[in-house]
Amino acid sequence: MTLFKEWRDLIENQTEATFKNFWEEYSGAETRIYSSILDNPEEIVSGTLGELAEKYETRPVIFMGFLDGINTSLRQELDFENFDESSQVTLDIDLEKLYFNMLAADADYLYSLPQWDRLLTAEKRQEITKAYKKSKTVVKGKKIGRNDPCPCGSGKKYKKCCGR
């Protein structure tokens, strides 16, 4: 079984009894890893999955979960299909995209880490937050009046066609 499949099984099979311990382990590991990475943003993290899990003091399956979470914030996404502990991992992170994705995940324990203060200006964080909120806004199309031409292209008035 690949680590990605093991990760998926782990999160899908949580029960009320096991979820609290799982979440404490996962969020604690995630916070440690992000804190370390954001302390040295110019360093591109690289190594085997097993080595990186050991470096960040977490189980390989939990590190696989971290990779699953950060994948869309990487400049070059990883393909997890056949990942195991010997798989090579390179994390070239787009910090602005990472901040945006942390907002989207509603991970306040991550986007409020103190390291962000020196990585992105308050104005830049505000701009990213505004872009995130705008991405969630649904804009309705122009309302069709009863006497407007039908949008189906029939040439009839809306009230005599699709508006019936």
BELDADA-V555332 format. One record per residue. N is the residue number from 1. SS is DSSP state (H for helix, E for strand, C for the rest). PHI is phi in whole degrees, -180 to 180 (* if undefined). NEAR is the number of other C-alpha atoms within 10 Angstrom. Layout:
n:ss:phi:near
N:SS:PHI:NEAR
N:SS:PHI:NEAR
This chain:
n:ss:phi:near
1:C:*:8
2:C:-76:13
3:H:-65:21
4:H:-65:21
5:H:-65:15
6:H:-62:15
7:H:-63:18
8:H:-59:14
9:H:-62:11
10:H:-61:14
11:H:-76:13
12:H:-77:9
13:C:-105:9
14:C:-74:14
15:C:-115:10
16:H:-59:7
17:H:-72:8
18:H:-99:10
19:H:-62:13
20:H:-59:12
21:H:-65:11
22:H:-60:16
23:H:-65:13
24:H:-62:11
25:H:-66:14
26:H:-68:19
27:H:-67:16
28:H:-64:13
29:H:-63:21
30:H:-61:23
31:H:-63:15
32:H:-60:16
33:H:-65:20
34:H:-63:19
35:H:-60:17
36:H:-65:13
37:H:-65:17
38:H:-73:18
39:H:-69:15
40:C:-129:12
41:C:-66:17
42:C:-78:10
43:C:-83:12
44:C:-89:11
45:E:-72:14
46:E:-149:13
47:E:155:15
48:E:-78:15
49:H:-58:23
50:H:-63:20
51:H:-63:17
52:H:-69:20
53:H:-61:21
54:H:-66:13
55:H:-58:11
56:C:-95:16
57:C:55:13
58:C:-143:20
59:C:-71:15
60:H:-55:20
61:H:-68:23
62:H:-72:22
63:H:-64:25
64:H:-61:25
65:H:-63:21
66:H:-59:20
67:H:-62:21
68:H:-61:17
69:H:-73:15
70:H:-90:20
71:H:-53:19
72:H:-75:16
73:H:-98:21
74:E:-89:17
75:C:-68:13
76:C:-128:13
77:C:-66:16
78:C:-95:17
79:C:-104:10
80:C:-87:16
81:C:-46:10
82:C:-117:11
83:C:-71:18
84:C:-140:18
85:C:-64:18
86:C:-94:11
87:C:-69:13
88:E:-77:15
89:E:-128:18
90:E:-130:15
91:E:-109:20
92:C:-101:18
93:E:-94:22
94:C:-90:14
95:H:-61:17
96:H:-66:15
97:H:-65:16
98:H:-62:18
99:H:-62:22
100:H:-59:21
101:H:-68:19
102:H:-67:19
103:H:-64:18
104:H:-63:15
105:C:-83:12
106:C:56:11
107:C:-95:13
108:H:-62:11
109:H:-69:12
110:H:-103:20
111:H:-77:19
112:C:-104:13
113:C:-59:13
114:C:-64:12
115:C:-62:18
116:H:-62:18
117:H:-59:11
118:H:-97:10
119:H:-90:15
120:C:-128:15
121:C:-64:11
122:H:-59:12
123:H:-65:9
124:H:-67:12
125:H:-63:18
126:H:-65:12
127:H:-63:13
128:H:-66:19
129:H:-63:16
130:H:-64:12
131:H:-64:12
132:H:-63:16
133:H:-63:13
134:H:-66:11
135:H:-67:10
136:H:-91:9
137:C:-77:8
138:C:-94:7
139:C:-107:7
140:C:-74:6
141:C:-76:6
142:C:-63:6
143:C:-72:7
144:C:-91:13
145:C:-81:12
146:C:-58:14
147:C:-96:12
148:C:-78:13
149:E:-62:17
150:C:-67:19
151:C:-69:13
152:C:-75:10
153:C:93:10
154:C:-72:11
155:C:93:11
156:C:-86:15
157:E:-70:17
158:H:-56:20
159:H:-66:15
160:H:-99:12
161:C:-123:16
162:C:-74:12
163:C:-84:12
164:C:-70:7
